[in-house]
Amino acid sequence: MSKNKLQKFKEMEAFDRVYQPAFEEVYKVDYALKGRWAEEAFHNNNPITLELGCGKGEYTLNLAMRFPERNFIGMDIKGARIWKGAKTANALNLKNVAFLRTRVELIQSFFSPGEVEEIWVTFPDPQLKKKRNKKRLTSSRFLNLYRNFLTDMGTINLKTDSDILYQYTKELVMHNKLNILKQSDDLYRSGFDDDILSIKTFYENQFLNEGSRITYISFQLPSQQCIEEIPDHEQE
């Protein structure tokens, strides 16, 4: 590990609301803040929005500034990326922002039923190597994890440059008859790229400069419905 990364990890230890649990603290056991994020991390009762694979935290930070009456948690395994967002939140004294460094696969260790109201998945790895890839953050595997801690009919937002991931997610949502709130296969030509959807991450700007189309889908996830994967013959 480079000296620069070690310095960033050390610096993050002094930031407010930055959590970097050791593997043994969360593997098959509940994390200390599970069920108590609003009360103990944010010291309020406000609803929580979670950004998965938050990278440098652009969405988490921008949403937090727009909605001071809500709490926002950016989650990523890459500490050097989180450092940027955490440093900005600390400099701006944003009390409704937290960052969590961990793997998404361990997410059930962190949140109790109904603790999170909304999830953003912004430009994740589309996992293109396999047609049925359980590592996609919008796969049935992960949606079934999310529904265990989302409020009933909580919202999932996917923003991506990958048409394959977008189409897969849309087909999965339709296969399970989930309620689609908004969708676009070309966001910035759709006419509804509002103030929130116009937030651009570091990686999104790169994709746009390369001429990529940005896609978006937002849908609701019922807490009592088990999500089924798309049958093989329906997938690409």
Summary of the structure (lengths in Angstrom):
residues: 236
radius of gyration: 17.3
end to end distance: 38.8
largest distance: 51.3
contacts: 734
relative contact order: 0.14
helix: 35%
strand: 20%
